[in-house]
Amino acid sequence: MNTQEKIEKKAVDLFNVQYSNCLKGVAVVILLFHHCFLNKARYKGYTLKLFFPEYYLNYLASFGKICVSLFVFVSAYGLTKKMMSLNKKSDIPYSEGSRNVICTRLVKLLGNFMFVFLCIVLACRVLCPGLLQNCYGTKFPDNAEYFLVDMFGLADYLETPSLKATFWYYGLAIFIILIIPLLFLLLKKMDAFMFMVFMTIVNFFFEFHDANIRHYFLCIGIGMVCAYTNFITRGLEYKFSDSEVKNKIIKFILEFICVFVLMVLRQGPLKGRLYPLWDAVIPVVVTLFCCEFIFSVSLFNKLFHFLGIYSAGIFLIHNFIRTTWFGDFTYSFGYPVVIVLVLLADSLAASMLVEALKKLLHYNQLLNKLTARWRMS
């Protein structure tokens, strides 16, 4: 009996879609903090009102890059669960089922990205008319080529101009969708331990064309293994003590210490070549901590789930608000917490407006029709 068969006899996965969206909500808040205060250049010309040395603000903001690891972890986890569900449908060949999943995910990912991208382009035409020419140039057909490559989320991967550096993540997201169905076949053959050995060797001893893929390759593997072994659920159900209060206290202390130690290791002299390792392990501990102590609180659950639903729009729009459109307004509030909250509110409002426009234009129905047609071809 392999690992998956053993796990299937146990409890239902507690890290469900609800909690996944909650984790995206946490990740997007961390993302905003990371981008606002990563270094002094981010807020040059603005006066911050701090109650502690500026060094610690930049230190924590730098650590906030783990937001990307959280997004990667959630994506790998969810897609692996989808592959596992295909495995149970014996009437559908894995090749056909995985092809359908890839088609559905790619249409949804790129369709939503393109819509937000075009909304941003229209906004830029009004708020900063020269930005598109400065980015893509004025020489045809080169500018049209750069524009299309950027619209498909591949500018970073193909090393062409991009309207905003934040878009690099979509090249990685496409890679995750394409690679996981293949990696899942290896995971089933090797089982969890040997699969992680394989992923570690590939991550640290093979060269990658894209630095971001190399950096998050191990994180993809850990997200897959956590899904395959139901590790998050097992961690949440594990008891250090029969007393619920003692158990919570012990888990809180241990998980908090783990996050702190991993943060110090990640930000310290061991960052270097082990950087991908820290960014692969940290999402697991953060997920356990959030599920145990944050998402279990009804108010926080609803709040972060709501943010998680709009996280993609916030992810794409916030840097334009922060730097290109309303930078002076964003940083005018002085206090870091207020700055992040204002940026979050502005980005959320813009994201909700985009979603309302999609609904008005029946855009999601169009994507569903495209997906259905692609799957039938």
C-alpha positions as CSV (number, residue, x, y, z in Angstrom):
1,M,0.0,0.0,0.0
2,N,1.6,3.3,-1.1
3,T,1.4,6.7,0.7
4,Q,-1.6,7.9,-1.2
5,E,-3.7,4.8,-0.5
6,K,-2.8,5.1,3.2
7,I,-3.8,8.8,3.3
8,E,-7.1,8.2,1.5
9,K,-8.2,6.1,4.5
10,K,-7.8,9.1,6.8
11,A,-9.7,12.3,7.4
12,V,-10.8,14.7,4.7
13,D,-8.3,17.4,3.7
14,L,-8.7,20.3,6.1
15,F,-6.7,22.6,3.8
16,N,-9.6,23.0,1.4
17,V,-10.6,25.7,-1.1
18,Q,-11.8,28.0,1.7
19,Y,-8.5,27.9,3.5
20,S,-6.5,28.1,0.2
21,N,-8.3,31.4,-0.6
22,C,-7.6,32.6,3.0
23,L,-3.9,31.9,2.5
24,K,-4.0,33.9,-0.8
25,G,-5.5,36.7,1.2
26,V,-2.7,36.6,3.7
27,A,-0.1,36.4,0.9
28,V,-1.5,39.4,-0.9
29,V,-1.3,41.6,2.3
30,I,2.3,40.5,2.8
31,L,2.9,41.3,-0.9
32,L,1.8,44.9,-0.4
33,F,4.0,45.3,2.6
34,H,6.9,43.8,0.8
35,H,6.6,46.1,-2.2
36,C,6.0,49.3,-0.2
37,F,9.0,49.0,2.2
38,L,11.5,46.6,0.6
39,N,14.2,49.3,0.7
40,K,14.6,53.0,1.2
41,A,14.3,53.6,-2.6
42,R,10.7,52.4,-2.5
43,Y,9.6,55.4,-0.4
44,K,12.3,57.9,-1.4
45,G,11.1,61.5,-1.0
46,Y,8.4,60.5,1.5
47,T,8.6,60.7,5.3
48,L,7.6,57.6,7.3
49,K,6.4,57.8,10.9
50,L,8.1,54.9,12.7
51,F,8.2,53.7,16.3
52,F,11.3,51.5,15.7
53,P,14.5,51.7,13.6
54,E,14.0,51.8,9.8
55,Y,16.3,48.8,9.5
56,Y,13.7,46.4,11.0
57,L,11.0,47.7,8.6
58,N,13.2,46.9,5.6
59,Y,14.2,43.6,7.1
60,L,10.6,42.4,7.6
61,A,9.6,43.8,4.2
62,S,12.4,41.8,2.6
63,F,11.2,38.7,4.3
64,G,7.8,39.5,2.9
65,K,9.0,38.0,-0.4
66,I,7.7,34.8,1.0
67,C,4.4,35.9,-0.4
68,V,5.4,34.5,-3.7
69,S,6.3,31.1,-2.1
70,L,2.8,31.1,-0.5
71,F,1.2,31.6,-4.0
72,V,3.4,28.9,-5.5
73,F,2.6,26.5,-2.6
74,V,-1.2,27.0,-2.9
75,S,-1.0,26.6,-6.7
76,A,1.1,23.4,-6.5
77,Y,-1.1,22.0,-3.7
78,G,-4.4,22.6,-5.5
79,L,-3.3,21.3,-8.8
80,T,-1.9,18.2,-7.3
81,K,-5.2,17.5,-5.5
82,K,-6.8,17.9,-8.9
83,M,-4.4,15.3,-10.4
84,M,-5.2,13.0,-7.5
85,S,-8.9,13.3,-8.2
86,L,-8.3,12.3,-11.9
87,N,-6.5,9.3,-10.6
88,K,-9.7,8.1,-9.0
89,K,-11.8,8.5,-12.2
90,S,-10.8,5.2,-13.8
91,D,-13.1,5.8,-16.8
92,I,-11.0,8.8,-17.9
93,P,-7.4,8.2,-19.1
94,Y,-4.9,10.3,-17.1
95,S,-3.6,11.8,-20.4
96,E,-7.0,13.1,-21.3
97,G,-7.9,14.2,-17.8
98,S,-4.6,16.1,-17.3
99,R,-5.0,17.7,-20.8
100,N,-8.4,19.0,-19.8
101,V,-7.1,20.3,-16.5
102,I,-4.2,22.1,-18.3
103,C,-6.6,23.6,-20.8
104,T,-9.0,24.8,-18.1
105,R,-6.3,26.3,-15.9
106,L,-4.5,28.0,-18.7
107,V,-7.6,29.6,-20.2
108,K,-8.7,30.8,-16.7
109,L,-5.2,32.1,-15.8
110,L,-4.4,33.9,-19.0
111,G,-8.0,34.9,-19.7
112,N,-8.2,36.7,-16.4
113,F,-4.7,38.2,-16.7
114,M,-5.4,39.5,-20.2
115,F,-8.6,41.2,-19.1
116,V,-6.9,43.0,-16.2
117,F,-3.9,43.8,-18.3
118,L,-6.1,45.5,-20.9
119,C,-8.0,47.4,-18.2
120,I,-4.6,48.6,-16.9
121,V,-3.5,49.6,-20.4
122,L,-6.7,51.7,-20.8
123,A,-6.2,53.3,-17.4
124,C,-2.6,54.1,-18.3
125,R,-3.7,55.8,-21.6
126,V,-5.7,58.2,-19.4
127,L,-3.5,58.6,-16.3
128,C,0.0,58.5,-17.9
129,P,-0.3,58.6,-21.7
130,G,3.4,58.2,-22.4
131,L,4.0,55.0,-20.4
132,L,3.2,52.6,-23.2
133,Q,5.5,54.2,-25.6
134,N,8.3,54.4,-23.0
135,C,7.8,50.7,-22.3
136,Y,7.3,49.1,-25.7
137,G,8.8,51.8,-27.9
138,T,7.4,53.3,-31.1
139,K,8.9,51.1,-33.7
140,F,6.4,48.8,-35.4
141,P,6.2,45.7,-35.4
142,D,8.6,45.4,-32.4
143,N,6.3,47.4,-30.1
144,A,3.3,45.2,-31.1
145,E,5.3,42.0,-30.4
146,Y,6.5,43.3,-27.0
147,F,2.9,44.2,-26.2
148,L,1.5,40.8,-27.1
149,V,4.3,38.9,-25.3
150,D,3.6,41.0,-22.2
151,M,-0.1,40.4,-22.5
152,F,0.5,36.6,-22.4
153,G,2.6,36.9,-19.2
154,L,5.8,35.8,-20.9
155,A,7.8,39.1,-21.0
156,D,10.1,38.1,-18.1
157,Y,10.7,34.6,-19.5
158,L,11.5,35.9,-23.0
159,E,13.4,38.9,-21.6
160,T,11.3,41.5,-23.4
161,P,10.0,44.8,-22.0
162,S,7.1,44.6,-19.5
163,L,4.7,47.3,-18.4
164,K,5.3,46.3,-14.8
165,A,7.9,43.9,-13.3
166,T,5.2,42.3,-11.2
167,F,4.0,40.4,-14.2
168,W,6.9,38.1,-14.1
169,Y,4.9,35.7,-11.8
170,Y,2.6,34.7,-14.6
171,G,5.4,33.0,-16.5
172,L,6.0,30.9,-13.4
173,A,2.3,30.3,-13.0
174,I,2.2,28.9,-16.6
175,F,5.1,26.7,-15.9
176,I,3.4,25.3,-12.8
177,I,0.3,24.4,-14.7
178,L,2.3,22.7,-17.5
179,I,4.8,20.8,-15.3
180,I,2.7,19.4,-12.4
181,P,0.8,16.8,-14.5
182,L,4.2,15.4,-15.5
183,L,5.7,15.7,-12.0
184,F,2.7,13.9,-10.6
185,L,3.4,10.8,-12.6
186,L,6.9,10.8,-11.1
187,L,5.4,11.4,-7.6
188,K,3.2,8.3,-8.0
189,K,6.1,6.2,-9.2
190,M,8.6,7.3,-6.7
191,D,6.4,8.1,-3.7
192,A,6.9,11.1,-1.5
193,F,10.4,10.7,0.0
194,M,12.2,9.7,-3.2
195,F,10.3,12.4,-5.1
196,M,11.6,15.1,-2.8
197,V,15.1,13.7,-3.2
198,F,14.7,14.0,-6.9
199,M,13.3,17.6,-6.7
200,T,16.1,18.7,-4.4
201,I,18.8,17.3,-6.7
202,V,17.2,18.9,-9.8
203,N,16.8,22.3,-7.9
204,F,20.4,22.5,-6.7
205,F,22.5,20.7,-9.3
206,F,20.8,21.5,-12.6
207,E,20.8,24.8,-14.5
208,F,17.5,26.5,-15.4
209,H,16.9,29.0,-18.2
210,D,14.8,31.1,-15.9
211,A,16.1,32.1,-12.4
212,N,12.5,32.3,-11.0
213,I,11.7,28.7,-12.0
214,R,14.9,27.5,-10.4
215,H,14.2,29.4,-7.2
216,Y,10.6,28.0,-6.8
217,F,11.1,24.5,-8.2
218,L,11.6,22.9,-4.8
219,C,8.6,24.9,-3.4
220,I,6.5,23.3,-6.2
221,G,7.7,19.9,-5.1
222,I,6.9,20.5,-1.4
223,G,3.5,21.8,-2.3
224,M,2.9,18.6,-4.3
225,V,4.1,16.3,-1.5
226,C,2.0,18.1,1.1
227,A,-1.1,17.6,-1.0
228,Y,-0.2,14.0,-1.9
229,T,0.5,13.0,1.8
230,N,-2.2,15.3,3.3
231,F,0.5,16.8,5.4
232,I,-1.3,20.0,6.4
233,T,-4.3,18.0,7.7
234,R,-2.0,15.6,9.6
235,G,-0.2,18.6,11.1
236,L,-3.4,20.2,12.2
237,E,-4.7,17.0,13.7
238,Y,-1.5,16.1,15.5
239,K,-1.8,16.4,19.3
240,F,1.1,17.1,21.7
241,S,-1.2,16.8,24.6
242,D,-4.7,15.5,25.5
243,S,-5.5,19.0,26.8
244,E,-6.7,21.2,23.9
245,V,-5.3,24.4,25.6
246,K,-1.9,22.9,26.2
247,N,-1.8,21.5,22.7
248,K,-2.6,25.0,21.2
249,I,0.0,26.7,23.4
250,I,2.7,24.1,22.4
251,K,1.8,24.4,18.7
252,F,1.8,28.2,18.8
253,I,5.2,28.4,20.5
254,L,6.8,25.7,18.2
255,E,5.4,27.2,15.0
256,F,6.2,30.7,15.9
257,I,9.8,29.7,16.8
258,C,10.1,27.8,13.4
259,V,8.9,30.8,11.4
260,F,11.3,33.1,13.4
261,V,14.3,30.8,12.9
262,L,13.6,30.2,9.2
263,M,13.3,34.0,8.8
264,V,16.7,34.5,10.4
265,L,18.2,31.8,8.2
266,R,16.6,33.2,5.1
267,Q,17.7,36.7,5.7
268,G,21.2,35.8,7.0
269,P,24.5,34.5,5.6
270,L,22.9,31.1,4.7
271,K,20.6,32.8,2.2
272,G,22.8,32.2,-0.9
273,R,22.5,28.8,-2.5
274,L,20.0,27.6,0.2
275,Y,17.6,30.4,-0.6
276,P,15.2,28.1,-2.5
277,L,15.2,25.7,0.5
278,W,14.0,28.3,2.9
279,D,11.3,29.6,0.5
280,A,10.1,26.0,0.1
281,V,9.9,25.2,3.8
282,I,8.5,28.5,5.1
283,P,5.1,28.2,3.3
284,V,4.4,24.9,5.1
285,V,5.0,26.3,8.5
286,V,3.1,29.6,7.7
287,T,0.2,27.5,6.4
288,L,0.0,25.4,9.5
289,F,0.2,28.5,11.7
290,C,-2.5,30.4,9.7
291,C,-4.9,27.4,9.6
292,E,-4.4,26.7,13.3
293,F,-4.6,30.2,14.8
294,I,-5.9,32.6,12.2
295,F,-8.3,31.0,9.8
296,S,-10.0,29.2,12.7
297,V,-11.3,32.6,13.9
298,S,-14.5,33.3,12.0
299,L,-13.8,37.0,11.4
300,F,-10.3,36.5,10.1
301,N,-11.5,33.6,8.0
302,K,-14.2,35.7,6.2
303,L,-11.8,38.7,5.8
304,F,-8.9,36.8,4.3
305,H,-11.2,34.6,2.2
306,F,-12.7,37.8,0.7
307,L,-9.2,39.2,0.0
308,G,-8.2,35.8,-1.5
309,I,-11.0,35.9,-4.0
310,Y,-9.7,39.2,-5.3
311,S,-6.0,38.5,-4.8
312,A,-5.2,38.2,-8.5
313,G,-6.5,41.6,-9.3
314,I,-4.9,43.2,-6.3
315,F,-1.6,41.5,-7.3
316,L,-1.7,43.0,-10.8
317,I,-3.0,46.4,-10.0
318,H,-1.4,47.5,-6.7
319,N,2.0,48.4,-8.1
320,F,0.4,50.8,-10.6
321,I,-1.5,52.5,-7.8
322,R,1.6,52.6,-5.6
323,T,4.1,53.9,-8.1
324,T,2.6,55.0,-11.4
325,W,-0.8,56.5,-10.7
326,F,-1.2,57.5,-7.1
327,G,2.2,57.2,-5.4
328,D,2.1,60.5,-3.6
329,F,-1.3,59.8,-2.2
330,T,-0.4,56.2,-1.1
331,Y,2.7,57.3,0.8
332,S,1.3,60.5,2.2
333,F,-0.2,58.8,5.2
334,G,3.2,58.3,6.8
335,Y,2.5,55.3,9.0
336,P,3.4,52.0,7.3
337,V,0.3,50.1,8.6
338,V,-1.9,52.9,7.3
339,I,-0.1,53.0,3.9
340,V,-0.6,49.3,3.4
341,L,-4.2,49.5,4.4
342,V,-4.9,52.4,2.1
343,L,-3.1,50.6,-0.8
344,L,-5.0,47.4,0.0
345,A,-8.4,49.3,0.0
346,D,-7.5,51.1,-3.3
347,S,-6.3,47.9,-5.0
348,L,-9.3,45.9,-3.7
349,A,-11.8,48.5,-5.0
350,A,-10.1,48.5,-8.4
351,S,-10.1,44.7,-8.5
352,M,-13.8,44.6,-7.6
353,L,-14.5,47.1,-10.3
354,V,-12.7,44.9,-12.9
355,E,-14.7,41.9,-11.7
356,A,-17.9,43.8,-12.0
357,L,-16.9,44.8,-15.6
358,K,-16.2,41.1,-16.4
359,K,-19.6,40.2,-15.1
360,L,-21.3,43.0,-17.1
361,L,-19.6,41.8,-20.3
362,H,-20.2,38.1,-19.6
363,Y,-16.5,37.5,-19.9
364,N,-16.4,34.5,-17.6
365,Q,-19.0,32.8,-19.8
366,L,-16.8,33.4,-22.8
367,L,-13.8,31.8,-21.0
368,N,-16.0,28.8,-20.1
369,K,-17.0,28.4,-23.8
370,L,-13.4,28.6,-24.9
371,T,-12.4,26.0,-22.3
372,A,-15.2,23.7,-23.4
373,R,-14.3,24.0,-27.1
374,W,-10.6,23.4,-26.4
375,R,-11.3,20.3,-24.3
376,M,-13.6,18.9,-27.1
377,S,-10.9,19.5,-29.8
